[in-house]
């Protein structure tokens, strides 16, 4: 199977080239990339498994639509710039101990382990990282309050990637 870093490199190379479609097979795994309108669709399908893994992501940034000027009578509310919480040195980062998929809850219909504002202890489970079909419960390892959740449910995470910011007690 391909490593995440290998997939990223292949996607970058295909995106930067003039080719529209790329197919590669290696050790029973197949990757197919197809460009259309700035979107690269990737399909990674191990031949040994019954169902292929399909992922879709935007590689090239699409041109942003031109801003529309508000009418004179409309009240325009400027988005409030939140204080950059991630830059606060006093906050503790809970990081991923492995490469895998981040899940906020034990199952799709269950509530999240923690949300912003929740108090956690050293042994409080804050999320699950799935790696190689194993669901690894991640503990806070610090007593404090969850200030920010840095990744989205179902997102791939790297080893050492910050997942949560915690204000220590």
C-alpha positions in Angstrom: 0.0 0.0 0.0 1.1 3.5 -0.6 2.3 5.8 2.2 0.6 9.1 2.7 3.7 11.0 1.8 4.1 9.0 -1.4 0.5 9.8 -2.4 1.1 13.5 -1.7 4.2 13.6 -3.9 2.4 11.8 -6.7 -0.5 14.2 -6.5 1.8 17.2 -6.5 3.7 15.9 -9.6 0.5 15.2 -11.5 -1.0 18.5 -10.5 2.1 20.4 -11.7 2.3 18.6 -15.0 0.2 18.9 -18.2 -1.1 15.4 -18.1 -4.8 14.9 -17.3 -4.9 11.3 -16.2 -2.3 9.1 -14.3 -2.5 5.4 -13.5 0.1 3.5 -11.4 0.1 -0.1 -10.1 2.6 -1.4 -7.5 2.5 -4.5 -5.2 -1.2 -5.2 -5.7 -2.3 -1.6 -5.2 -3.5 0.8 -7.9 -3.7 4.5 -8.0 -5.5 6.5 -10.6 -5.5 10.3 -10.7 -7.6 12.3 -13.1 -7.6 16.1 -13.4 -10.6 18.1 -14.3 -11.3 21.8 -13.4 -8.5 21.9 -10.9 -9.8 18.9 -8.9 -7.7 15.7 -8.7 -9.7 12.6 -7.9 -7.7 9.7 -6.5 -8.7 6.1 -6.3 -6.5 3.7 -4.4 -7.6 0.2 -4.8 -5.7 -2.8 -3.4 -6.5 -5.8 -5.5 -6.8 -8.1 -2.5 -9.7 -6.2 -0.9 -13.3 -6.2 -2.2 -14.0 -2.5 -2.0 -11.7 0.3 -3.2 -10.8 3.2 -1.0 -12.0 6.4 -2.7 -10.8 9.9 -1.7 -11.4 13.2 -3.3 -9.6 16.4 -2.6 -8.8 19.7 -4.2 -5.2 20.0 -5.2 -5.1 23.2 -7.3 -6.9 26.2 -5.8 -9.8 27.3 -8.0 -10.0 31.0 -8.8 -11.9 32.9 -6.1 -15.1 34.5 -7.3 -15.0 38.3 -7.6 -16.3 40.0 -4.5 -19.8 41.5 -4.9 -20.2 45.1 -3.7 -23.0 45.4 -1.1 -26.0 47.6 -1.8 -26.0 50.9 0.0 -28.9 49.9 2.3 -27.4 46.5 3.3 -25.4 46.3 6.5 -22.1 44.6 6.0 -20.7 42.8 9.0 -17.0 42.4 8.9 -15.8 39.0 10.1 -14.3 39.3 13.5 -10.7 38.2 13.5 -10.4 35.7 16.3 -7.3 35.9 18.4 -4.8 33.4 17.1 -5.3 30.8 19.7 -2.7 28.4 18.1 0.1 30.9 18.7 -0.5 31.1 22.5 2.6 29.6 24.1 0.8 28.8 27.4 -1.4 26.3 25.7 -0.6 22.6 25.6 -0.9 20.7 22.3 -2.3 17.2 22.3 -0.6 15.6 19.3 -1.2 12.5 17.3 1.1 9.6 18.4 0.7 8.0 14.9 -0.4 8.4 11.3 -4.0 7.5 10.9 -7.6 8.8 10.7 -8.9 11.2 13.4 -12.4 10.5 14.9 -14.1 12.7 17.6 -16.5 10.0 18.7 -16.5 6.2 19.3 -19.1 5.8 16.5 -20.8 8.0 13.9 -24.0 8.3 16.0 -22.3 8.8 19.3 -21.5 12.3 20.8 -17.9 13.6 20.6 -15.6 12.6 23.4 -14.8 16.3 24.0 -15.8 19.7 22.7 -14.4 23.2 23.1 -14.8 24.3 26.7 -14.8 20.8 28.2 -12.6 20.1 31.2 -10.2 17.1 30.8 -8.0 15.1 33.1 -4.8 13.2 32.4 -6.7 10.0 31.5 -9.7 11.6 29.7 -10.1 10.1 26.2 -10.3 13.0 23.7 -10.4 11.1 20.4 -9.6 8.0 18.4 -6.9 7.6 15.8 -7.5 4.7 13.5 -4.3 3.1 12.1 -4.3 -0.2 10.2 -7.9 -1.1 11.3 -6.9 -0.6 14.9 -8.8 2.1 16.9 -6.4 3.8 19.3 -7.9 5.9 22.1 -5.9 9.1 22.7 -5.8 10.5 26.2 -5.4 14.1 27.1 -2.3 13.4 29.4 -2.9 16.9 30.9 -5.4 18.4 33.2 -7.1 21.5 31.7 -9.8 22.9 29.4 -10.1 22.2 25.6 -9.6 25.5 23.9 -9.6 24.5 20.2 -10.0 21.3 18.1 -7.5 21.6 15.3 -8.6 18.8 13.0 -11.9 17.7 11.5 -13.7 14.4 12.1 -12.5 11.8 9.6 -9.3 13.8 8.6 -6.0 12.0 8.0 -3.4 13.0 10.6 0.4 12.7 10.7 2.6 11.6 13.5 3.1 14.6 15.9 0.4 16.7 14.3 -1.4 18.8 16.9 -5.0 17.7 17.4 -6.2 19.8 20.4 -5.1 22.9 22.3 -5.6 22.7 26.0 -5.4 25.5 28.6 -3.6 23.8 31.5 -5.0 24.2 35.0 
